[in-house]
Amino acid sequence: MSGMKLADFDRDVGCCSCLGFLRKSDSDMDRFLEDEFAYERMLSSGNGYHSEDYEKAFHLPGKDRVICREHPVKETTVLVRSENADGHRMVNEYVRECNIGHGSYGKVVLYQSNSDGKQYAIKCRHFTSLDWQKYEFHLLKQLLQMCGGRLELLVSILKTLQHPNIVNLVEVIDDPDSDHFYMVLEYVEGKLVYDASGMCDGIEEDTARRYLRDIISGLMYLHAHDIVHGDIKPENILVTGNGTAKICDFSVSHAFGDGNDELRRSPGTPVFTAPECCFGSSYHGKAADVWAVGVTLYCMIFGKCPFIGDCLQDTYDKIVNSPLELPEDMDFELSDLLQGLLCKDPKRRVTLNTVAEHPWVVREDGPLPRFSCRCKSRTIGAKTEIIVT
């Protein structure tokens, strides 16, 4: 699950954490209190947080959602924490090696499996580490439900999907007698695309094209399964040793069972936020994902974001009102693609299908590789596989 990101723009913007470049130190409960969609429902209920509101607020996939995986995720309900003969800490069969990051739901640690010898990135969630002192005691149970709900959504999404351009969930360790929860993910080990401290001109177009093709393939797969990622950005794209880009971090993703991708709030990173998400009104998540792809491509090409201000409100103002500025001598096809992706009107913004067939994307590499979607063919009962490109 770890690995090297397409870019890390933290150093480029210094202390602009309000824009989403730097990870905030707010506790998990702070983040859930910001979700007025769920929090207001909870406060207005005399009997606490009801299950139907809980599911609707977090867009939990239905229990009958078809699993689109060749092999199901392993679900383990017994947690054994120990040490091996060398004194290394262990979680079940996994031997701890080192910390590799801090995700939305806790630290990310590199482990090696004693069963197959492979390395895995394990996200550990320790529920009692939350800062309960900030909140009234009578809200404790409801807030824990909310926090668990978002975690349940994250796991439920990853358990149903498998694609070469998405970080794969391998196992879930959830012992009812423990306050620790573990997600075992594939470890994406790669090289730095470029050094963030020295970036000024972005990366080579051919490299950016290759990564974009992978991003589009993975995102088309998600959208075909009625899942909006919600936070596409270079930081959430990992690159393997052979140069394959994989989408990660589904912590703010949404799943839909009826094909309606309308959302009320945008929990993603501000500088990658689409114009229609800046007003506080409803918007379509898939179109917002496309905008974020455009900002990501712009970052890869130019080494900076297209719209950024001195503060959060200034950034939103630029996203909504400032024109997209591109060099006059820029490759015509690339310019056309960026203008289509970063069209401020979501109704006129290009779709992923259009992007997949765009001349700049296709070039000498040809059409995007086809991916046989297992669940789509099973859902309609067809003998032939439905192909998601």
Protein Blocks (a to p, Z undefined) as FASTA:
>chain_A
ZZcdfbdcklmnommmmnopaccfbdfklmmmmmmmlmmmmmmpmnbpafklmmmmnopa
cfklccddfbdcdddfbdcddddfkopacehjbccfbdcbdcfkoccdddddfklopacd
dddddfklpcfklpcfklmmmmmmmmmmmmmmmmmmmmmgccfkbccdfbdcddfkbcbd
cddddddddddfbafklgcnlpafklmmmmmmmmmmmmmmmmmnopaeklacfklpccdf
kopacdehjllgccdfklpacdfbdcbdfklpcfklmnopacdfklmmmmmmmmmmmmmm
nopafbdcfbfklmmmmmmmmccdddfkbcfklmmmmmmmmpcblklpccfklmmmgmkl
nmmnopadddddfklmmmnopabdcddZZ
